[in-house]
Amino acid sequence: MRLADQYPVDHALGSVQAPGASPRPFVWLHGTDSRRRRAFWGGASAVAALAVLPVGEAHAAAIGLGTADAYAVLGGSAVSNTGPSTILGDLGVAPGNAISGFPPGTVTGTIHDNDANALQAASDLVTAYDDAAGRRTTAPITADLAGRTLVSGVYTATSSLGLSGTLTLDAKGDPGAVFVFQAGSALTAGSGSSVRLVNGAQACNVFWKVGSSATIGMASAFTGTILARTSISLTTSATLDGRALARNGAVTLDSNTVRRSTCATSTTSGSGTPGGTPPTGPSGSQATPGPGGDAGDGGDSEAPGTSTGGVATTSSVVRPTAATTAATPSTTGGVLTGTIVPGAFDLIYRFEYGTSRRYGRRTTPGRLPADATSRRVRRALHNLDPCTTYHYRLIVIPRSGRRVLGRDRTFRTEGCAARRPRRSGGFAG
């Protein structure tokens, strides 16, 4: 039964009748009856207001982070790192004071070790966490978000929340669209999983309230600000376009890229990952080579078409580029490196390697979200032969378009001295 049938409106006096009551007769409002005239117009205004009242929140505000907004990584007890992680933003810990692994990790912002700035950011994090936890639910969600496309809103899981594949967030053309996820306990993003932004969605407007701890799986491409009550762990080669903010526990990193997301000040055609300015020009961007890299290292084809998500310009599509850079060898292994500009495409990358240009072996794949800036990537090799020359190259596979190949390069494993043949000791006497 409709609400109007349960509680009919008295159109003469603008009042609501109780169910089952006899309808009141229509009353003409004479000019001298000011009391009834005021009641009529007041009631009519109320009915009109109810008619246009939107269902739910038309445009929820983003979670206010206060001073924590400047941080890409903030731990409550500790921040530890293994490998060449890159933190694009501030890094800090409070009230703990344990920061380790920098170097080899690098931080583009400021490191705050339990100083006044970090303590204030930790306090602001508590406020932001409570804000995210207190938002009114738009819809309940199940344990695994893979394969779903969601519009802006507040999504709640009473217990743990997971992601085993790709989640798509659709802003419907509104760059201010806010997505809030409330996990009652843990958040777990599986290896190779990703969060894809389309139709104007921005990483700065995606928030994950985690009731316990968050784990971002190997080579996954995660998006949004993680507000965890306990700890956050980013496993090998995972990327985060957002923030890792842990209230009470540690943030653990392993060869990751964490990019503090900022909202774009202007919109572009299509959707965009905020914080980067798409390069101009008909040929798109070019990769900036790392140490020992090959400037202008290109691919065998362009990535055609218009992206369904990611960075785009009104006049051209920013094409992905790949540059194979110098390797660091050891006796039975090595570390391969390269630089990638994803451009308008979410992509997968890997290295091929072998003792000839036919390669024959490949590394585990990694993922990068659409971005107009250069991203450094690496993969470690094991169980190689000592004193052997290996060929390798970086390969990029966009979500839309054919693969892009970096140039072939070589390195030689160490251990040649141990294999050097002995000289003859002379004639026997």
HELIX and SHEET records of a PDB file:
HELIX    1   1 LEU A    3  GLN A    6  1                                   4    
HELIX    2   2 SER A   34  VAL A   52  1                                  19    
HELIX    3   3 GLY A   66  ALA A   70  5                                   5    
HELIX    4   4 ALA A  116  GLY A  134  1                                  19    
HELIX    5   5 ALA A  203  ASN A  205  5                                   3    
HELIX    6   6 CYS A  416  ARG A  419  1                                   4    
SHEET    1   A 2 VAL A   9  ASP A  10  0                                        
SHEET    2   A 2 SER A  15  VAL A  16 -1                                        
SHEET    1   B 7 THR A 106  VAL A 107  0                                        
SHEET    2   B 7 THR A  86  LEU A  88  1                                        
SHEET    3   B 7 THR A 257  ARG A 259  1                                        
SHEET    4   B 7 THR A 239  ALA A 246  1                                        
SHEET    5   B 7 TYR A  71  GLY A  75  1                                        
SHEET    6   B 7 ASP A  90  VAL A  93  1                                        
SHEET    7   B 7 ILE A 111  ASP A 113  1                                        
SHEET    1   C 7 ALA A  98  SER A 100  0                                        
SHEET    2   C 7 ALA A  78  THR A  82  1                                        
SHEET    3   C 7 ALA A 250  ASP A 254  1                                        
SHEET    4   C 7 ILE A 232  LEU A 234  1                                        
SHEET    5   C 7 ALA A 214  ILE A 216  1                                        
SHEET    6   C 7 LEU A 187  ALA A 189  1                                        
SHEET    7   C 7 LEU A 161  LEU A 163  1                                        
SHEET    1   D 9 THR A 106  VAL A 107  0                                        
SHEET    2   D 9 THR A  86  LEU A  88  1                                        
SHEET    3   D 9 THR A 257  ARG A 259  1                                        
SHEET    4   D 9 THR A 239  ALA A 246  1                                        
SHEET    5   D 9 ALA A 221  ALA A 228  1                                        
SHEET    6   D 9 VAL A 206  VAL A 210  1                                        
SHEET    7   D 9 PHE A 179  ALA A 183  1                                        
SHEET    8   D 9 GLY A 153  ALA A 157  1                                        
SHEET    9   D 9 ALA A 139  PRO A 140  1                                        
SHEET    1   E 3 THR A 149  LEU A 150  0                                        
SHEET    2   E 3 THR A 166  ASP A 170  1                                        
SHEET    3   E 3 SER A 194  VAL A 198  1                                        
SHEET    1   F 3 THR A 321  PRO A 329  0                                        
SHEET    2   F 3 GLY A 334  VAL A 341 -1                                        
SHEET    3   F 3 ARG A 375  LEU A 381 -1                                        
SHEET    1   G 3 ARG A 361  ARG A 362  0                                        
SHEET    2   G 3 LEU A 347  GLY A 354 -1                                        
SHEET    3   G 3 GLY A 366  LEU A 368 -1                                        
SHEET    1   H 4 ARG A 361  ARG A 362  0                                        
SHEET    2   H 4 LEU A 347  GLY A 354 -1                                        
SHEET    3   H 4 THR A 389  PRO A 398 -1                                        
SHEET    4   H 4 VAL A 404  LEU A 405 -1                                        
SHEET    1   I 4 ARG A 361  ARG A 362  0                                        
SHEET    2   I 4 LEU A 347  GLY A 354 -1                                        
SHEET    3   I 4 THR A 389  PRO A 398 -1                                        
SHEET    4   I 4 ARG A 409  ARG A 412 -1                                        
END                                                                             
